[in-house]
Amino acid sequence: MVLFVLSLGAELIANDKPVAVHYDGDWYFPVFTAYPETTFGGDLAFDADYTDPYITDLIREKGSLYWPLIPFSYKTIDFELSSSPPSAPSARHWLGTDDQGRDVLARIIYGFRVSVSFGLLLTLFSTVIGVTAGAVQGYFGGLLDLLAQRFIEIWQGLPVLYLLIIMASVIQPGFVSLLVLMTMFSWTALVGVVRAEFLRARNFEYIRAARALGVGDAAIMIRHTLPNAMVATVTFLPFILSGSVTTLTGLDFLGLGLPPGSASLGEMLKQGRDNLHAPWLGLTAFIVLAIMLSLLVFVGEAVRDALDPRKTFSGSTQS
């Protein structure tokens, strides 16, 4: 969680624009607002290029610049490399550069944010749809459950990868479009578990008593039956989350994911494959993915144990 929160402020950690500029007694924040060259005594009304020595010299005459820890963004091309890209790790680029001269560490930070954000959103939407579908099937049963099960069996049999390839050729893949497409095929993972829990719980005595007292179906499902299914649901969430990150990485590796130039761990793996003479590319992407997926699974297991009423009850009894 600390790494993810830090990556949310990636623009303040790795950027080719200063975090703050103090010029002629006033403060400017180029990270959040674009300023023209004329603001700092330049001649053009276009956005200031803070990597241009002319602009930096103008600012230093009447003030100072405060750069982030890494003075490169994920798409910044360094034209001052001492060797042709990809260049090895150095004091200027801590993890080296890729084959286009872009800083690897900056791309890792931005790519980490994109991957985790995509995984969290996909897990959230898939969970909401899957839990809702499984709850309705298990609670009402009968013909509705039978028809829904046949639909899910057909839906799960569709070749997801082929459909993604077809969609990638029709529309320009992007974060939102990939999220929508993956949600369409990821929600079925939780339906079977939630459906089984609702089928089991709907015959409990307190459920029958609630029906006899006139409690509505929606209230019974949310207030009384859903908590029983949450333990099994939370158990699957870490795997859905890590699978979402892996899916996005695989699509980017195949060139079917985010648009070219986006910060992507899968694109970095592809560069590692294409540039075997630059081992820092493949090793960096592999290590980041291994650590990220391990931490996601550990966090999911901790949440599962915290929400497990049996462990909570046993712990309170022993204390």
Secondary structure, DSSP 8 states (H G I E B T S, - for coil): -HHHHHHHTHHHHB-SS-SEEEETTEEE-TTTS--BGGGGT-S-SSB--TTSHHHHHHHHHHEEEE--SB---TT-B-TT-SSSSS----SSSTT-B-TTSBBHHHHHHHHHHHHHHHHHHHHHHHHHHHHHHHHHHHHH-HHHHHHHHHHHHHHHTS-HHHHHHHHHHHS---HHHHHHHHHHHHGGGTHHHHHHHHHHHTTSHHHHHHHHTT--HHHIIIIIIHHHHHHHHHHHHHHHHHHHHHHHHHHHHHT-SS-TTS--HHHHHHHHHH-TT-HHHHHHHHHHHHHHHHHHHHHHHHHHHHH-HHHHHHHHHH-
